[in-house]
Amino acid sequence: MALVATWVGLRVVGFRRWKPLLDWFAREKVRRVRTADPALLGAAHAIARFEDAAARHLFVRTNCLERSLVLCWLLEKRGIGARLCIGARKEEGRFEAHAWVEVDGTVLNDMPMPHLHFAPFEQPMTSPETP
């Protein structure tokens, strides 16, 4: 449901309004952690795989920004500090952008690593509660 809601939300209210709304929905009395704990990173990878599988079977086609926003939200809801990264490049005279999610510097949802071809923006798109 979050993928469909985000697909609609980005088209209706745009990124600037939808991202804070997702951050608000993620707020709970959950302690946010950023750690290199292998179990935590394993859980984050499992959540990313489940979200990717759900995205592939939707009746709408979601893009990298929609999937990354939802993955960040899912991780934050479970107390895993995630970072939404957005990068850009100019390819054959066209501006292109790409979004991916990182936890402790590990990219979760971008295989086989197209993010390496995009220059990330300096400021990560993290939620206000993430340390």
Summary of the structure (lengths in Angstrom):
residues: 131
radius of gyration: 14.3
end to end distance: 27.8
largest distance: 47.1
contacts: 362
relative contact order: 0.19
helix: 46%
strand: 20%
